[in-house]
Amino acid sequence: MGMRLGEGSGAALAYPLLQSACAIINEMASFSDAGISEQTN
């Protein structure tokens, strides 16, 4: 196919990274879910 490094390998490496980032965002608890209140000084 005559492909060189970077033409397809970047997409192959980026997909799991993006998939993990989406999973973290969707499954992370918010401050209110975790029971953390605002700090006042």
C-alpha distance matrix in Angstrom:
0.0 3.8 5.6 9.1 12.1 13.7 11.3 11.3 13.7 16.5 16.6 16.5 19.4 21.3 21.7 24.1 26.0 26.6 27.6 30.0 31.5 32.2 33.8 36.0 37.1 37.9 39.8 41.6 45.3 47.0 50.1 52.4 50.7 51.1 54.8 54.5 56.9 57.1 58.6 61.6 63.0
3.8 0.0 3.8 6.5 10.1 12.1 10.2 11.3 13.3 15.9 16.8 17.0 19.4 21.3 22.4 24.8 26.1 27.0 28.4 30.6 31.8 32.9 34.7 36.5 37.6 38.8 40.6 42.1 45.9 47.4 50.3 52.8 51.3 51.6 55.2 54.6 57.0 56.9 58.2 61.1 62.3
5.6 3.8 0.0 3.8 6.9 8.5 6.5 7.7 9.7 12.1 13.1 13.6 15.8 17.6 18.8 21.3 22.5 23.3 24.9 27.0 28.1 29.3 31.2 32.9 34.0 35.3 37.1 38.5 42.3 43.7 46.6 49.1 47.7 47.9 51.5 50.9 53.2 53.2 54.4 57.3 58.5
9.1 6.5 3.8 0.0 3.8 6.2 6.0 8.0 8.8 10.9 12.9 13.5 14.8 16.7 18.6 20.8 21.5 22.8 24.7 26.4 27.3 28.9 30.8 32.1 33.3 35.0 36.6 37.7 41.4 42.8 45.5 48.2 47.0 46.9 50.4 49.6 51.9 51.7 52.7 55.6 56.6
12.1 10.1 6.9 3.8 0.0 3.8 5.8 7.1 6.3 8.2 11.0 11.3 11.8 14.0 16.3 18.1 18.5 20.1 22.1 23.5 24.4 26.3 28.1 29.1 30.5 32.4 33.8 34.7 38.5 39.9 42.4 45.3 44.0 43.8 47.3 46.4 48.8 48.6 49.5 52.3 53.3
13.7 12.1 8.5 6.2 3.8 0.0 3.8 5.6 5.2 5.3 8.2 9.6 10.0 11.2 13.8 16.1 16.0 17.2 19.6 21.1 21.6 23.4 25.5 26.5 27.6 29.5 31.3 32.1 35.7 37.0 39.5 42.3 41.2 41.2 44.6 43.6 45.9 45.6 46.6 49.4 50.4
11.3 10.2 6.5 6.0 5.8 3.8 0.0 3.8 6.0 6.5 7.8 9.6 11.2 12.1 13.9 16.7 17.2 17.7 19.8 21.9 22.5 23.8 26.0 27.5 28.2 29.8 31.8 33.0 36.7 37.9 40.6 43.2 42.1 42.3 45.8 45.0 47.2 47.0 48.3 51.1 52.3
11.3 11.3 7.7 8.0 7.1 5.6 3.8 0.0 3.8 5.5 5.5 6.3 8.8 10.1 11.2 13.8 15.0 15.7 17.2 19.5 20.5 21.6 23.5 25.3 26.3 27.6 29.4 30.9 34.6 36.1 39.0 41.5 40.0 40.3 43.9 43.4 45.8 45.8 47.3 50.3 51.7
13.7 13.3 9.7 8.8 6.3 5.2 6.0 3.8 0.0 3.8 5.5 5.0 6.1 8.5 10.2 12.1 13.0 14.5 16.1 17.7 18.9 20.6 22.2 23.6 25.0 26.6 28.0 29.2 33.0 34.7 37.4 40.1 38.6 38.5 42.1 41.5 44.1 44.2 45.4 48.5 49.7
16.5 15.9 12.1 10.9 8.2 5.3 6.5 5.5 3.8 0.0 3.8 5.4 5.2 6.0 8.6 10.9 10.9 12.0 14.3 15.9 16.4 18.2 20.3 21.4 22.5 24.3 26.0 26.9 30.6 32.0 34.7 37.4 36.2 36.2 39.6 38.9 41.2 41.1 42.3 45.3 46.6
16.6 16.8 13.1 12.9 11.0 8.2 7.8 5.5 5.5 3.8 0.0 3.8 5.4 5.0 6.1 9.3 10.0 10.2 12.1 14.4 15.1 16.2 18.3 20.0 20.9 22.2 24.2 25.5 29.2 30.6 33.6 36.0 34.6 35.0 38.5 38.0 40.4 40.5 42.0 45.0 46.6
16.5 17.0 13.6 13.5 11.3 9.6 9.6 6.3 5.0 5.4 3.8 0.0 3.8 5.7 5.8 7.7 9.6 10.7 11.6 13.6 15.3 16.4 17.8 19.7 21.2 22.3 23.7 25.3 29.1 30.9 33.9 36.3 34.6 34.8 38.4 38.1 40.8 41.2 42.7 45.9 47.5
19.4 19.4 15.8 14.8 11.8 10.0 11.2 8.8 6.1 5.2 5.4 3.8 0.0 3.8 5.7 6.4 7.0 9.3 10.7 11.7 13.2 15.2 16.4 17.6 19.4 21.0 22.2 23.3 27.1 28.9 31.6 34.3 32.7 32.5 36.1 35.6 38.3 38.6 39.9 43.0 44.5
21.3 21.3 17.6 16.7 14.0 11.2 12.1 10.1 8.5 6.0 5.0 5.7 3.8 0.0 3.8 5.7 5.2 6.2 8.6 10.0 10.6 12.4 14.3 15.5 16.6 18.4 20.1 21.0 24.8 26.2 29.1 31.7 30.3 30.4 33.9 33.3 35.8 35.9 37.3 40.5 42.0
21.7 22.4 18.8 18.6 16.3 13.8 13.9 11.2 10.2 8.6 6.1 5.8 5.7 3.8 0.0 3.8 5.4 5.2 6.1 8.6 9.9 10.7 12.3 14.3 15.5 16.6 18.3 19.9 23.6 25.4 28.5 30.8 29.1 29.5 33.1 32.9 35.5 35.9 37.7 40.9 42.7
24.1 24.8 21.3 20.8 18.1 16.1 16.7 13.8 12.1 10.9 9.3 7.7 6.4 5.7 3.8 0.0 3.8 5.5 4.9 6.1 8.5 9.9 10.4 12.2 14.3 15.3 16.2 17.8 21.6 23.8 26.8 29.1 27.2 27.2 31.0 30.9 33.7 34.5 36.1 39.5 41.3
26.0 26.1 22.5 21.5 18.5 16.0 17.2 15.0 13.0 10.9 10.0 9.6 7.0 5.2 5.4 3.8 0.0 3.8 5.4 5.2 6.2 8.7 10.0 10.7 12.5 14.4 15.4 16.3 20.1 21.8 24.6 27.2 25.7 25.5 29.1 28.7 31.3 31.8 33.2 36.5 38.2
26.6 27.0 23.3 22.8 20.1 17.2 17.7 15.7 14.5 12.0 10.2 10.7 9.3 6.2 5.2 5.5 3.8 0.0 3.8 5.4 5.0 6.2 8.6 9.9 10.6 12.3 14.2 15.3 19.0 20.4 23.5 25.8 24.4 24.8 28.3 28.0 30.4 30.8 32.6 35.7 37.6
27.6 28.4 24.9 24.7 22.1 19.6 19.8 17.2 16.1 14.3 12.1 11.6 10.7 8.6 6.1 4.9 5.4 3.8 0.0 3.8 5.5 5.3 6.3 8.8 10.1 10.7 12.2 14.2 17.9 19.8 23.1 25.1 23.2 23.8 27.4 27.5 30.2 31.1 33.0 36.4 38.5
30.0 30.6 27.0 26.4 23.5 21.1 21.9 19.5 17.7 15.9 14.4 13.6 11.7 10.0 8.6 6.1 5.2 5.4 3.8 0.0 3.8 5.4 5.1 6.2 8.7 9.9 10.5 11.8 15.6 17.8 20.8 23.1 21.2 21.2 24.9 24.9 27.8 28.7 30.4 33.9 35.9
31.5 31.8 28.1 27.3 24.4 21.6 22.5 20.5 18.9 16.4 15.1 15.3 13.2 10.6 9.9 8.5 6.2 5.0 5.5 3.8 0.0 3.8 5.4 5.2 6.3 8.7 10.0 10.5 14.2 15.7 18.6 21.1 19.7 19.9 23.4 23.0 25.6 26.1 27.9 31.2 33.2
32.2 32.9 29.3 28.9 26.3 23.4 23.8 21.6 20.6 18.2 16.2 16.4 15.2 12.4 10.7 9.9 8.7 6.2 5.3 5.4 3.8 0.0 3.8 5.4 5.2 6.1 8.5 10.0 13.5 15.0 18.4 20.3 18.7 19.5 23.0 23.1 25.5 26.3 28.5 31.8 34.1
33.8 34.7 31.2 30.8 28.1 25.5 26.0 23.5 22.2 20.3 18.3 17.8 16.4 14.3 12.3 10.4 10.0 8.6 6.3 5.1 5.4 3.8 0.0 3.8 5.5 5.2 5.9 8.2 11.8 14.1 17.5 19.3 17.1 17.7 21.4 21.9 24.7 26.0 28.2 31.7 34.1
36.0 36.5 32.9 32.1 29.1 26.5 27.5 25.3 23.6 21.4 20.0 19.7 17.6 15.5 14.3 12.2 10.7 9.9 8.8 6.2 5.2 5.4 3.8 0.0 3.8 5.5 5.3 5.7 9.4 11.6 14.7 16.9 15.0 15.1 18.8 18.9 21.7 22.8 24.8 28.3 30.6
37.1 37.6 34.0 33.3 30.5 27.6 28.2 26.3 25.0 22.5 20.9 21.2 19.4 16.6 15.5 14.3 12.5 10.6 10.1 8.7 6.3 5.2 5.5 3.8 0.0 3.8 5.7 5.6 8.8 9.9 13.2 15.3 13.9 14.7 18.0 18.0 20.3 21.2 23.5 26.8 29.3
37.9 38.8 35.3 35.0 32.4 29.5 29.8 27.6 26.6 24.3 22.2 22.3 21.0 18.4 16.6 15.3 14.4 12.3 10.7 9.9 8.7 6.1 5.2 5.5 3.8 0.0 3.8 5.9 8.6 10.2 13.9 15.1 13.1 14.6 18.0 18.7 21.1 22.4 25.1 28.5 31.2
39.8 40.6 37.1 36.6 33.8 31.3 31.8 29.4 28.0 26.0 24.2 23.7 22.2 20.1 18.3 16.2 15.4 14.2 12.2 10.5 10.0 8.5 5.9 5.3 5.7 3.8 0.0 3.8 6.4 9.3 12.8 14.0 11.3 12.3 15.9 16.9 19.8 21.7 24.1 27.7 30.4
41.6 42.1 38.5 37.7 34.7 32.1 33.0 30.9 29.2 26.9 25.5 25.3 23.3 21.0 19.9 17.8 16.3 15.3 14.2 11.8 10.5 10.0 8.2 5.7 5.6 5.9 3.8 0.0 3.8 6.5 9.6 11.5 9.4 9.6 13.3 13.7 16.6 18.3 20.5 24.1 26.8
45.3 45.9 42.3 41.4 38.5 35.7 36.7 34.6 33.0 30.6 29.2 29.1 27.1 24.8 23.6 21.6 20.1 19.0 17.9 15.6 14.2 13.5 11.8 9.4 8.8 8.6 6.4 3.8 0.0 3.8 6.6 8.0 5.7 6.1 9.6 10.5 13.4 15.5 18.0 21.6 24.5
47.0 47.4 43.7 42.8 39.9 37.0 37.9 36.1 34.7 32.0 30.6 30.9 28.9 26.2 25.4 23.8 21.8 20.4 19.8 17.8 15.7 15.0 14.1 11.6 9.9 10.2 9.3 6.5 3.8 0.0 3.8 5.4 5.1 6.2 8.6 8.7 10.9 12.5 15.4 18.7 21.8
50.1 50.3 46.6 45.5 42.4 39.5 40.6 39.0 37.4 34.7 33.6 33.9 31.6 29.1 28.5 26.8 24.6 23.5 23.1 20.8 18.6 18.4 17.5 14.7 13.2 13.9 12.8 9.6 6.6 3.8 0.0 3.8 5.5 5.1 6.2 5.2 7.2 8.9 11.7 15.2 18.3
52.4 52.8 49.1 48.2 45.3 42.3 43.2 41.5 40.1 37.4 36.0 36.3 34.3 31.7 30.8 29.1 27.2 25.8 25.1 23.1 21.1 20.3 19.3 16.9 15.3 15.1 14.0 11.5 8.0 5.4 3.8 0.0 3.8 5.4 5.0 5.8 7.1 9.6 12.9 16.0 19.4
50.7 51.3 47.7 47.0 44.0 41.2 42.1 40.0 38.6 36.2 34.6 34.6 32.7 30.3 29.1 27.2 25.7 24.4 23.2 21.2 19.7 18.7 17.1 15.0 13.9 13.1 11.3 9.4 5.7 5.1 5.5 3.8 0.0 3.8 5.5 7.8 10.1 13.0 16.0 19.3 22.6
51.1 51.6 47.9 46.9 43.8 41.2 42.3 40.3 38.5 36.2 35.0 34.8 32.5 30.4 29.5 27.2 25.5 24.8 23.8 21.2 19.9 19.5 17.7 15.1 14.7 14.6 12.3 9.6 6.1 6.2 5.1 5.4 3.8 0.0 3.8 5.6 9.0 12.1 14.4 17.9 20.9
54.8 55.2 51.5 50.4 47.3 44.6 45.8 43.9 42.1 39.6 38.5 38.4 36.1 33.9 33.1 31.0 29.1 28.3 27.4 24.9 23.4 23.0 21.4 18.8 18.0 18.0 15.9 13.3 9.6 8.6 6.2 5.0 5.5 3.8 0.0 3.8 6.4 10.0 12.3 15.6 18.8
54.5 54.6 50.9 49.6 46.4 43.6 45.0 43.4 41.5 38.9 38.0 38.1 35.6 33.3 32.9 30.9 28.7 28.0 27.5 24.9 23.0 23.1 21.9 18.9 18.0 18.7 16.9 13.7 10.5 8.7 5.2 5.8 7.8 5.6 3.8 0.0 3.8 6.9 8.8 12.3 15.4
56.9 57.0 53.2 51.9 48.8 45.9 47.2 45.8 44.1 41.2 40.4 40.8 38.3 35.8 35.5 33.7 31.3 30.4 30.2 27.8 25.6 25.5 24.7 21.7 20.3 21.1 19.8 16.6 13.4 10.9 7.2 7.1 10.1 9.0 6.4 3.8 0.0 3.8 6.4 9.4 12.8
57.1 56.9 53.2 51.7 48.6 45.6 47.0 45.8 44.2 41.1 40.5 41.2 38.6 35.9 35.9 34.5 31.8 30.8 31.1 28.7 26.1 26.3 26.0 22.8 21.2 22.4 21.7 18.3 15.5 12.5 8.9 9.6 13.0 12.1 10.0 6.9 3.8 0.0 3.8 6.4 9.9
58.6 58.2 54.4 52.7 49.5 46.6 48.3 47.3 45.4 42.3 42.0 42.7 39.9 37.3 37.7 36.1 33.2 32.6 33.0 30.4 27.9 28.5 28.2 24.8 23.5 25.1 24.1 20.5 18.0 15.4 11.7 12.9 16.0 14.4 12.3 8.8 6.4 3.8 0.0 3.8 6.7
61.6 61.1 57.3 55.6 52.3 49.4 51.1 50.3 48.5 45.3 45.0 45.9 43.0 40.5 40.9 39.5 36.5 35.7 36.4 33.9 31.2 31.8 31.7 28.3 26.8 28.5 27.7 24.1 21.6 18.7 15.2 16.0 19.3 17.9 15.6 12.3 9.4 6.4 3.8 0.0 3.8
63.0 62.3 58.5 56.6 53.3 50.4 52.3 51.7 49.7 46.6 46.6 47.5 44.5 42.0 42.7 41.3 38.2 37.6 38.5 35.9 33.2 34.1 34.1 30.6 29.3 31.2 30.4 26.8 24.5 21.8 18.3 19.4 22.6 20.9 18.8 15.4 12.8 9.9 6.7 3.8 0.0
